[in-house]
Amino acid sequence: MRKFWKVFGWVFLGIFLQFKFNALYGIVFLENLNFHDRSYWVQMSMVPTEGSLRILKVRTTVHHSLGADYFANVYIPEHYKVLNETPYAGAEVLPGYLAYKMNMKRKYRDVLAVKNFIIAPQNVTEDVPVKSIKVHFENLKQRLHSDETYQISTLKLKTKLEGPEVAEATYPQKLGM
């Protein structure tokens, strides 16, 4: 009979601890849902190189995310060719733009991606008017945020990027987002 109670006690303790950890997980989930806003950050910078080539560094972040799957697509104007990436055919088609996929990876509560694009104007002799670089954040169900803060142009063989150091948008946390 003692062996029965010993086994029963260990099984009961295991079930109790499993319930306790699940309850803690639920509390953490509700704390994230009620007390943290979800933020989308876009950072872009351009590094000049020799000739007309430029390196466009794009960093995307979804801060305090609850969802499992986030996707970010960067839309670069057709006036520029990207030498180190191929356009992503699975994104929404926008006239005058080519889409490139960011590889979003989860790191704790954030989903991050960093990619360097080597870009050059399609036609080196022509000036390119100011066009915005678009970034779309999506999950499997919907578009969550669109950003058009950064603008790129080429004048007199010099390509420049205009925009803030970090573009940020904040939304209240909701289930399913």
N, C-alpha and C positions, 0 to 999 in steps of 0.2 A: 504494500500500500504506500510505503514511503517513496518508492521509485515512481509510482504514479503521480504523486503530488509534486515530486521534483521535476518530472517531465512537464506536467501541467503548468507549473510555475514558470518554467523557461518559455513555454509556448505563449502563455499569457503575457509575459514580459516582452516577448518579441512582437506580439500583436499590439500591445500598448505603445511600445516605442515607434512602431510603424505608423500608428494613428497620430502620435505626437508629432512626428516629422511631417506628415501630410498636413496636419493642422498648421504647423509653422509655415509650410509652403503656401498655404492658402492665405495666411496673414500677410506674408511678404507680397504676394500677388495683389491683394486688396490695397496694401500700403502704396505699391507702385501705381495702381489705378487711381487712387484718390488724392495722392499728395504730389505727384510729379507730372509736369506737363511734358509733352513730347516735342522735341525741337529738331529741326532740320538745319544742318549747317553745310554750306558750300564754301570752299576756299579754292581760289585759283591764283596762280602766279605764272609769269612768263619769264623764261630765262633766254636772253639773246645768245646766239651762236654765230659762227661765221656765215656770211652771205645772207640769204633770205630765210634760212631755217630758224625756227624758234621751238623751244620746248615748253609746252603748256602743261603745267602740273595741276591736276584736279584732285581735290580731296572732298569726299562726301561723308556725312555722318548723320545717323538717326540716333538721337540721344534719348535715353530712357524709353526704349522701345519694349513693347509687350509682345508684339507679333513675331512669328517665327521667320517669315520670309519677307525680305525687302529687296527691291531692285531699284537701281538708279541707272538712267540712260542719259548720256550727254549728247546734245545735238550741236554739231559744229557746222557753220555755214558751208555750202557747197563751193564757195569761192576759195576754200582752203583744202589742200589734200593732206591727209594724215598718212605718214610714211610707215609707221610702225604698227598700225592696227587696221583691221578690216571692218567695214561697217557691219552693224548688227541688224540682221533682217527681221528679227522677232519683235522689234519695237514699232510703235506707231509711226507712220510715215508723215513727216511734215514737209511741205513744199519748200525747197530751197535749203534743206538741211540734210545731213547724214547722221545717223544715230550710232553711238558707240556705247557698249555695255560696260558698266563698272562692276567689278567682282566684289560684292558686298559680303563681309565676313563678320560674324558676331564676336564681340569681345565684351564680356560681362553684360552690362545693360545697354551697350551701344552696338550699332551695326556700322562698320567702317569700310571705306574703300579709298585707295590712292592709286592714281594712274598717271603716267607721263605720256603725253602725245607729242610726237615730233611733227610739226606742221610747217607748211610752206604755202604761199599763194599759188593758185592754179596758173595764173598768168602773171609773170614777174613784172612785166612792163606796165600793167594797168593798176590804178589805185582801187582799193576795195572800200566801199563806204562802210560806215559803222553798222554792224549787225550784232545782235545779242547772241550769246551762247546760252542755250536752254538746258536745264537739268530737270528731269522728271523723276520723282520718287513714287514707286508703286508697290503694292503687294499683289497677291494673286487675285484679289477681287476688284481693286479700284486704284485710281490715282490719288495719292495722299498729299502731294505738294508739287508745285511747279515753280521753278526759279528762272528768271530772266535778268538777273542783276548785272552780270558781267557782259561787257561789250568789247568786240574786237574790230580792229580796222587796220588797213595798210595804206600809208601815205608816203610817197617818195621812197619806196622800197623798204620802209620801216614799219614793221607790224607791232602794234601796241595793244595792251589789254587795259581796260578801264573798269574799275569797280572797287568796292570796299575790301578790306583785308578778309573779313568773314561776312557772308550773307546768312542771316539767321531768320527763321520763322518758327513760331511757337504755337502749338495747338493744345487744348485740353485733352487729356487721355480718355479714350473710349474703348469699350470692348469691340473687337473686330477690326481695329485699326492697326 
